[in-house]
Amino acid sequence: MTTIKLILSIFFLFMGFIYLYNTNMVIKINFYARQFLFNDAYVLLYRKKIGILFILLAIILFYMAGVHFFGK
């Protein structure tokens, strides 16, 4: 379970920084995931909010994994 939290936190951190700093890559990711998750208008209008959400999820999961590793 801790490994899943760590992997997800790295993924969310990566996605958060992509949403904040690399809009072209967001459009490419959106192209592949458009049918399931996003549409272009939503990504362009709410990219900063989505980026912050991903980074917060990453921080929470890093904290949960760190507590498990270093808390004992």
N, C-alpha and C positions, 0 to 999 in steps of 0.2 A: 504494500500500500504506500509506503514511503517513497519507493522508486517511482510509482505513478505520480505522486504529488510533485516530486522533483522534476520529472519529465514534463508534466503539464505546466509547472511554473516557468521552466525554460522556454517552452513553446509560447506561453502567454507574454512573457517578457519580449521575446523576439517579435511577436505579432504587434505588441504595443509600440515598439520602436519603429517598426515598418509603417504602421498607421500614422505615427507622428512625423516621420522624417522622409519617407520615400513614397510619395503619392503614386508614382508610376508603377511600382511593384504592387501597390494595393489594387490598382486597376487590373493588373495581370492576374492577381489572386482572385479578384472579383470575376474576371472572365471565366475562370474555371469553376467557381462556386456559385455563380449567379442563380442557377436553377434551384439551389437548395437553401442558401443563406442570405444573399444580398441582392440589391439592385443598385445601379449606378447612382441614382439620385440620393439614396440613403447613405452610401459610402462618401460621396462628395460633401453632403451636408453635415454628417455626423462623424467624420473621421477622427476629430480630436477627442470626442467623447468616447468613441470605441477604443481609441488608443490608450486613453487614461484607464478605462475599464480593464483592458488586458494587462496593463502594468500593475494595477492594484491587485488583480487576481494572481499575478506572478509573485508579488510581494507576500501576499497571504499564504500562498502555497510554499514559498521559500521559508517563511517563518514556521509553518507547520512541519516541514521536513527538518528544519534546523533544530526545532525543539525535540524532535524524536532522536536525531543523531547526537546532539550535544547535551540534551537534558538529562541523560542517564549517568 
